[in-house]
Amino acid sequence: METISSSGKRSAVSIFDNALILRQCDNFRMPTRIHHTNNRRPAHVYLREWLEFRALTAEQLAGRLDTSKSVVSKLLNGKQRYNQDWLERIAYALNCEVPDLYRDPQAPTRDELLQRATPEQLQQIIDFANYLINKTGTDGK
């Protein structure tokens, strides 16, 4: 690896030099490499529930996504992982937002719950939120 100094001269930088630079940073205990793990479970996407909610079949969704039914089947059965592109395309095809895919379509949204709350309940919600913020804030308490 080479670097160019402010005077324009090239110099070789070794891994040892990089390690010394890393030790000079504020958080030298931070790991320098992020280890990949396969133990992490992805968040649940309620695709099957959304298909039922919209009265669509996997084949109809595949048509809307301009893909094959087998790809939709793999998504439904967990054989293919979702990425941001898939989530955005699916949300558009199902006429919802990407975060909606992570909740059961029959469950009320946050906004629906807040609209149904009485003024007293809204005040309780605000008081509880303030309690949580003050209890678990970043001020070390």
ZASE-924187 format. One record per atom (N, C-alpha, C): residue number from 1; x, y, z; residue in one letter. Coordinates in steps of 0.1 Angstrom, whole numbers, plus 2048, in hexadecimal, padded with zeros to 3 digits. Example, Ala and Ser with C-alpha at 12.3 -4.5 7.8 and 13.67 -1.06 7.14 Angstrom:
2
    k   xx   yy   zz  r
    1  884  7C7  84E  A
    1  87B  7D3  84E  A
    1  884  7DF  84E  A
    2  880  7EA  847  S
    2  889  7F5  847  S
    2  881  800  84F  S
***
This chain:
141
    k   xx   yy   zz  r
    1  808  7F4  800  M
    1  800  800  800  M
    1  809  80C  800  M
    2  805  816  7F8  E
    2  80D  823  7F8  E
    2  804  82E  7FC  E
    3  80B  838  802  T
    3  804  845  805  T
    3  80C  850  7FE  T
    4  806  85B  7FC  I
    4  80C  867  7F7  I
    4  80C  872  802  I
    5  818  876  805  S
    5  819  880  810  S
    5  815  88E  80B  S
    6  815  898  813  S
    6  811  8A5  80F  S
    6  81C  8AB  806  S
    7  828  8A6  807  S
    7  832  8AB  7FE  S
    7  832  8A4  7F0  S
    8  829  89B  7EF  G
    8  828  894  7E2  G
    8  830  887  7E0  G
    9  838  884  7EB  K
    9  840  878  7EA  K
    9  838  86B  7ED  K
   10  83A  861  7E6  R
   10  834  854  7E9  R
   10  83C  84C  7F3  R
   11  834  845  7FC  S
   11  83B  83D  806  S
   11  833  831  809  S
   12  839  826  80C  A
   12  833  819  80E  A
   12  82E  819  81D  A
   13  821  814  81E  V
   13  81C  813  82C  V
   13  819  804  82E  V
   14  81E  800  839  S
   14  81D  7F2  83D  S
   14  811  7EF  845  S
   15  80D  7E3  847  I
   15  802  7E0  850  I
   15  805  7E4  85E  I
   16  812  7E3  862  F
   16  817  7E7  86F  F
   16  814  7F6  871  F
   17  817  7FE  867  D
   17  814  80C  868  D
   17  806  80F  86A  D
   18  7FD  808  863  N
   18  7EF  80A  864  N
   18  7EA  806  872  N
   19  7F0  7FC  878  A
   19  7ED  7F8  886  A
   19  7F1  803  890  A
   20  7FC  809  88D  L
   20  800  814  896  L
   20  7F6  820  895  L
   21  7F2  823  889  I
   21  7E9  82E  887  I
   21  7DB  82B  88E  I
   22  7D7  81E  88D  L
   22  7CA  81A  893  L
   22  7CB  81C  8A2  L
   23  7D7  819  8A8  R
   23  7D8  81A  8B7  R
   23  7D7  829  8BB  R
   24  7DA  832  8B2  Q
   24  7DA  840  8B6  Q
   24  7CC  846  8B6  Q
   25  7C2  83E  8B0  C
   25  7B4  844  8AF  C
   25  7AE  843  8BD  C
   26  7A3  84A  8BF  D
   26  79C  84B  8CC  D
   26  798  83E  8D2  D
   27  793  835  8CA  N
   27  78E  829  8CF  N
   27  796  81D  8C9  N
   28  7A2  81B  8CF  F
   28  7AB  811  8CA  F
   28  7A6  803  8CD  F
   29  79D  802  8D6  R
   29  798  7F4  8DA  R
   29  78D  7EF  8D0  R
   30  789  7F8  8C7  M
   30  77F  7F4  8BE  M
   30  785  7EA  8B4  M
   31  77E  7DF  8B1  P
   31  783  7D5  8A8  P
   31  786  7DC  89A  P
   32  791  7D8  894  T
   32  794  7DD  887  T
   32  78D  7D6  87C  T
   33  788  7CA  87F  R
   33  781  7C2  874  R
   33  774  7BE  87A  R
   34  76A  7BF  871  I
   34  75C  7BA  875  I
   34  75B  7AC  871  I
   35  759  7A3  87A  H
   35  758  795  877  H
   35  74A  792  872  H
   36  749  78A  867  H
   36  73C  786  862  H
   36  737  77A  869  H
   37  72B  77A  86C  T
   37  725  76F  873  T
   37  718  76A  86B  T
   38  716  75E  86B  N
   38  70A  758  864  N
   38  700  755  86F  N
   39  702  758  87B  N
   39  6F9  755  886  N
   39  6ED  75F  887  N
   40  6EF  76A  880  R
   40  6E5  775  881  R
   40  6D8  771  879  R
   41  6CD  772  880  R
   41  6C0  770  879  R
   41  6BB  77D  873  R
   42  6B7  77D  866  P
   42  6B2  789  861  P
   42  6A4  78C  867  P
   43  6A0  798  866  A
   43  693  79C  86B  A
   43  688  796  863  A
   44  67D  793  869  H
   44  672  78C  862  H
   44  66B  796  858  H
   45  669  792  84C  V
   45  662  79A  842  V
   45  654  792  841  V
   46  649  799  842  Y
   46  63C  794  841  Y
   46  637  793  833  Y
   47  63F  78D  82A  L
   47  63B  78D  81C  L
   47  62E  785  81A  L
   48  62E  779  81F  R
   48  623  770  81D  R
   48  616  777  823  R
   49  617  77D  82E  E
   49  60B  784  834  E
   49  607  790  82B  E
   50  610  797  825  W
   50  60D  7A2  81D  W
   50  606  79D  810  W
   51  60B  792  80B  L
   51  604  78C  7FF  L
   51  5F6  789  802  L
   52  5F3  782  80D  E
   52  5E6  77F  811  E
   52  5DD  78C  813  E
   53  5E3  796  819  F
   53  5DC  7A3  81C  F
   53  5D8  7AA  80F  F
   54  5E1  7A9  805  R
   54  5DE  7AF  7F8  R
   54  5D7  7A5  7EE  R
   55  5D4  799  7F3  A
   55  5CD  78F  7EB  A
   55  5D5  78C  7DE  A
   56  5E2  78A  7E0  L
   56  5EB  787  7D4  L
   56  5F1  779  7D6  L
   57  5F4  773  7CB  T
   57  5FB  767  7CB  T
   57  60A  76A  7C8  T
   58  613  760  7CB  A
   58  621  762  7C8  A
   58  623  764  7B9  A
   59  61B  75E  7B1  E
   59  61D  760  7A3  E
   59  619  76E  79F  E
   60  60F  774  7A5  Q
   60  60B  781  7A2  Q
   60  615  78B  7A6  Q
   61  61B  789  7B2  L
   61  626  791  7B7  L
   61  632  790  7AE  L
   62  635  784  7A9  A
   62  640  783  7A0  A
   62  63E  78B  794  A
   63  632  78B  78F  G
   63  62F  794  783  G
   63  631  7A2  786  G
   64  62D  7A7  791  R
   64  62F  7B5  795  R
   64  63D  7B8  797  R
   65  645  7AF  79B  L
   65  654  7B1  79E  L
   65  65C  7AE  791  L
   66  655  7A9  787  D
   66  65C  7A6  77A  D
   66  667  79B  77D  D
   67  664  791  784  T
   67  66D  786  787  T
   67  665  779  787  T
   68  66C  76E  789  S
   68  665  761  789  S
   68  65E  75D  796  S
   69  655  754  795  K
   69  64E  750  7A1  K
   69  658  749  7AA  K
   70  662  742  7A5  S
   70  66B  73B  7AD  S
   70  673  744  7B6  S
   71  676  750  7B1  V
   71  67D  75A  7B9  V
   71  675  75E  7C5  V
   72  668  761  7C2  V
   72  65F  765  7CD  V
   72  65D  759  7D7  V
   73  65D  74D  7D2  S
   73  65C  741  7DA  S
   73  668  740  7E3  S
   74  674  743  7DE  K
   74  680  743  7E6  K
   74  680  74E  7F1  K
   75  67B  759  7ED  L
   75  679  764  7F7  L
   75  670  760  802  L
   76  664  75A  7FE  L
   76  65A  756  808  L
   76  65F  74B  811  L
   77  668  742  80C  N
   77  66C  737  814  N
   77  67A  739  81B  N
   78  67F  745  81A  G
   78  68C  748  820  G
   78  698  743  819  G
   79  697  73E  80D  K
   79  6A2  739  805  K
   79  6AA  744  7FF  K
   80  6A4  750  7FE  Q
   80  6AB  75B  7F8  Q
   80  6AA  767  802  Q
   81  6B5  76E  804  R
   81  6B4  779  80D  R
   81  6AF  786  806  R
   82  6A9  78E  80E  Y
   82  6A4  79B  809  Y
   82  6B0  7A5  80A  Y
   83  6B0  7AD  800  N
   83  6B9  7B9  800  N
   83  6B0  7C5  7FE  N
   84  6B7  7D1  7FF  Q
   84  6AF  7DD  7FE  Q
   84  6A7  7DE  7F1  Q
   85  6AD  7DA  7E6  D
   85  6A6  7DB  7D9  D
   85  69A  7D2  7D9  D
   86  69B  7C6  7DE  W
   86  68F  7BD  7DF  W
   86  684  7C3  7E8  W
   87  688  7C8  7F3  L
   87  67E  7CE  7FD  L
   87  677  7D9  7F6  L
   88  67E  7E2  7EF  E
   88  678  7EE  7E9  E
   88  66F  7E9  7DE  E
   89  673  7E0  7D6  R
   89  66A  7DB  7CB  R
   89  65E  7D4  7D0  R
   90  65F  7CC  7DB  I
   90  654  7C5  7E1  I
   90  64A  7CF  7E7  I
   91  650  7D9  7EE  A
   91  647  7E3  7F4  A
   91  63F  7EA  7EA  A
   92  646  7EE  7DF  Y
   92  63F  7F5  7D4  Y
   92  634  7EC  7CE  Y
   93  637  7E0  7CC  A
   93  62D  7D6  7C6  A
   93  621  7D4  7CF  A
   94  624  7D5  7DC  L
   94  619  7D2  7E6  L
   94  612  7DF  7EB  L
   95  617  7EA  7E5  N
   95  611  7F8  7E8  N
   95  612  7FA  7F7  N
   96  61F  7F9  7FC  C
   96  622  7FC  80A  C
   96  630  802  80B  C
   97  634  805  817  E
   97  642  80A  819  E
   97  64B  7FE  81E  E
   98  658  7FF  81C  V
   98  661  7F5  820  V
   98  65F  7F1  82F  V
   99  65F  7FB  838  P
   99  65D  7F7  846  P
   99  650  7EF  849  P
  100  646  7F1  840  D
  100  639  7EA  842  D
  100  63B  7DB  840  D
  101  645  7D7  838  L
  101  648  7C9  836  L
  101  64C  7C1  842  L
  102  651  7C9  84C  Y
  102  656  7C3  858  Y
  102  64B  7C2  863  Y
  103  63F  7C4  860  R
  103  634  7C3  869  R
  103  629  7BC  862  R
  104  621  7B5  86A  D
  104  615  7AE  865  D
  104  60B  7B9  860  D
  105  606  7B7  854  P
  105  5FD  7C2  84E  P
  105  5F0  7C3  856  P
  106  5EC  7B9  85D  Q
  106  5E0  7BA  866  Q
  106  5E2  7C2  872  Q
  107  5EF  7C3  876  A
  107  5F2  7CA  883  A
  107  5F1  7D9  880  A
  108  5EC  7E1  88A  P
  108  5EB  7EF  888  P
  108  5F9  7F6  887  P
  109  5F9  801  880  T
  109  606  808  87F  T
  109  607  811  88B  T
  110  613  817  88D  R
  110  615  820  898  R
  110  60B  82C  897  R
  111  60A  831  88B  D
  111  601  83D  889  D
  111  5F2  839  88C  D
  112  5EE  82D  888  E
  112  5E0  829  88B  E
  112  5DE  827  89A  E
  113  5E8  822  8A1  L
  113  5E7  821  8B0  L
  113  5E6  82F  8B6  L
  114  5EF  838  8B2  L
  114  5EE  845  8B8  L
  114  5E1  84D  8B5  L
  115  5DC  84B  8A9  Q
  115  5CF  851  8A5  Q
  115  5C4  84C  8AE  Q
  116  5C4  83F  8B2  R
  116  5BA  83A  8BA  R
  116  5BB  83D  8C9  R
  117  5C6  842  8CD  A
  117  5C9  845  8DB  A
  117  5C1  852  8E0  A
  118  5BC  851  8EC  T
  118  5B6  85D  8F2  T
  118  5C1  867  8F6  T
  119  5BD  873  8F9  P
  119  5C7  87D  8FD  P
  119  5CE  879  90A  P
  120  5C7  872  913  E
  120  5CE  86D  91F  E
  120  5D8  862  91C  E
  121  5D4  85A  912  Q
  121  5DE  84F  90E  Q
  121  5EA  855  907  Q
  122  5E8  85F  8FF  L
  122  5F3  866  8F8  L
  122  5FC  86C  902  L
  123  5F7  872  90D  Q
  123  600  877  917  Q
  123  607  86D  91E  Q
  124  601  861  921  Q
  124  608  856  927  Q
  124  614  851  91E  Q
  125  611  850  911  I
  125  61B  84C  907  I
  125  627  856  907  I
  126  624  863  908  I
  126  62F  86D  908  I
  126  637  86C  915  I
  127  630  86A  920  D
  127  636  869  92D  D
  127  63F  85D  92D  D
  128  63A  852  928  F
  128  642  845  928  F
  128  64F  847  91F  F
  129  64D  84D  913  A
  129  658  84F  90A  A
  129  663  858  911  A
  130  65E  863  918  N
  130  668  86B  91F  N
  130  66F  863  92A  N
  131  668  85B  931  Y
  131  66E  852  93B  Y
  131  679  84A  935  Y
  132  676  843  92A  L
  132  680  83B  923  L
  132  68C  843  91E  L
  133  689  84E  919  I
  133  695  856  914  I
  133  69E  85B  91F  I
  134  697  85F  92A  N
  134  69F  863  936  N
  134  6A6  858  93D  N
  135  6A0  84C  93D  K
  135  6A6  840  943  K
  135  6B2  83A  93B  K
  136  6B0  83A  92E  T
  136  6BA  833  926  T
  136  6C2  83C  91D  T
  137  6C3  849  921  G
  137  6CA  853  919  G
  137  6D8  850  918  G
  138  6DF  858  910  T
  138  6ED  856  90E  T
  138  6F6  85E  918  T
  139  6EF  863  922  D
  139  6F7  86B  92C  D
  139  6FD  862  937  D
  140  6FD  855  935  G
  140  704  84C  93E  G
  140  6FB  847  949  G
  141  6EE  84B  949  K
  141  6E5  846  954  K
  141  6DF  839  951  K
***
